[in-house]
Amino acid sequence: MSKVLVLYYSSYGHIETMAAAVAEGVRSHGGKATVKRVPELVPASVAAGYKVALDTPVASVAELPDYDAIVIGTPTRFGAMAAQMKNFLDQAGSLWARDALVGKVGSVFTSTGSQHGGQESTILSTHIVLLHLGMVLVGLPYSYKGQLRMDEITGGSPYGASTLADDGRGGDRQPSRNEIEAARYQGRHVARIAGALALAPA
């Protein structure tokens, strides 16, 4: 059984919803999924207006080596990961120094407020951090045919699952059925590969 951490940051619930779907995908393949968020950085008065479950457990950097895979969910901020996620990952220097995450699976999903708001750049730039930590990258392969759809606006790319929040209208668009299924598929795919790598000789 692969142990997968779904590590996310969410302000308005879109990434939180996708994180739950990723965890469902992990469990559907027989993996053990743990869902945690990174610490908030904004003042409490600002966070009070967010639409997320703040009772979700907060992760610590020290626990990251306990998992076979880490799936990161972050909204896009100007084409890159949110500061909250970057701040968390920037504290992993001691793990990097002792190669604690080398060979573990890393994967990323995201959300943007528009169709061209930086979904791919956010995922790819997050991949850079994971590569520096020695992780094995897993995306959303084209075997998930939902990302080839042309009959609706949808997130999803070979780099990872994604959703569109439509921030121009107050962020009221929630992840579509296709986007949620993409996240589930990514979770299953991560669990399968992480399980195989966990059984491989060191």
N, C-alpha and C positions, 0 to 999 in steps of 0.2 A: 504494500500500500504506500503510495507516494504521499508525502506531506507537503501541502501547498499553502503558502501564505498569500492571500489576496489583500494587498496593501494599497489603500486608496486615500485620496483627499477629495472631498466633495463639498460644494457650497450650497447648491440648490437641488441636490438629490439625483441628478442624472447619472453621475459616476457611481453613486451609492447603489442605484438600481442595477447598473451594469455589473458592479462588483458582486451583487447577490447572484446574478445570472452566471458569472464565471464560476463562482463557488458551486452552484448547482451542476455545472458541467463537470467539474472536478469530481464531485461525489457520484455522478452518474457513471463514471469510469472506475469507481471503487477507491478513489483517492480520498484523503482526509483534508478537507478545506478549512482553514481558519481565516476569518475576515476581521481585519483590524484597520484602523485609520491612523494617519500621522497626526501629530499635535497641531492644534490651531495656532496661528501667529497673530491674527488680527485681534483688536480689542474686543472684549466681551460684548460691548454695546453693538458692535457691527455683527458679530457672530450670532447675536440673538435674532437677527433678521434672516438667517439662513434657514433652508428647508431640509435639514438633514437630522438623522438620529444621533445626537451627540452622546448617547449612552453606549455607542459602539466602542469596544475596548481600544485603547491607544497602544500602538506597537512601540517596542524599544529596538534600537539598533542592535543591541547585544543579542537579541533572540533570532536575528536573521539566519545565522548558520544552522539553526535547528530544523530548517525546512529543506526539502529537496528542490523546491521551486518557489519563486517569488513572482507574482503577477501584479504589476503596478498599474493602478488606475489614477489618472490625473486629468483634470480639465486643462484646456489650453489657455495660456496667458501670453498673448502677443506672439503666438507661434512656438511656444516652448512650455515645459512643465510648470505647474504652479509653484510659487515660492515655498509653500509649505512642504511640498514633496522634495524640492531641491535642498531645502534646509535639512531635512531628515537624512537624505542620502549623503550630504556633505559631511555628516558625522560618522561615516563608515570608514574613516581612514585607518583605524586600528584593524578592521576586518581585512582591508586591502593589504595592510602590512604583513599580515600572517596568512594570506591566501585563503581566508576562511570561506569565501564564496566561489572559489575556482571550481568549475565543473558543474555548478548548480544551474538549473534552468531559470532564465529570466524572460519575462514577457510583459507587454504593455498594451493598455487600451486607453482611450481618451474621449473627450467630447469638445465640441466647439460651438460657438454661437452663430455660425454661418457655414454654408457649404464649403467655402474656401478659407476657413479661419485658421488653418494650420494643423489639421489632424495629422497629416503625414510627417510634418516637420517636428511636431511634438513627440510622436512616437520614435522617430529616428534619432532625435537628439537625446532622448532618454536611453535609447539603445547604447549610445556612446558611453554613458556612465556605467551601464551593466557590463559592457565589454572591458572597461578598465578594471572592474571587479573580477574579471575572469569568467563571467557567466556565459552559458550557452543560450543563444537567442532563439526563441520560438515565436512565430507570428501566427497569422490566420491564413492558412494555405487556400488555394483556389479550389480545393476539394469542398470547401464551404461555398456552394454555388450561389448563395444569397447575395454575395458581394458583386455578382455579375448582373444583378437586376437593373433594368432600364425603365421599369414601369412605375417607379416611385423614387422620391428623394430618399437616399439612405446612406448611412456611414458604412465603414468597413473597407479594408484594404489588405493586401498580403502582409502588411506590417503589423496589423492588429485591429481588433474590433473598435468601433467608434460610433458616436451618436451626435446628433445635431440638436442643440438646445434652443435655437432661435431666440437669442438674447435681444434681438431688435424689437421683439414684442413682449419682453418681460420674462423670457426664459420659460414660456408656458408649454413648449413642445416637449413631450416626454419620449424616451426611447421607444422606437417602433418595434413591432413583433419581430421583424427581420433583424434589427440591430441587437435585440435581446438574444435571439437565437445565435447570432454570430458570437456573442460573448460566451454563451453556453458551449458552443463548438470549440472556441479557443480554450476554455477551461478543460474540456475533455482532451483536447490535443496536448495541452501542457501536462496533464496528469499521465497520459500514456507515455510521453517521452521521458518525463521525470522518473516514472516507475522503471522504465528500461535502463536509464542511466544509473539509477540507484542500485540495480542488480549487477551492473558491469564491474569487472575487477578494477581496483584502484590503479 
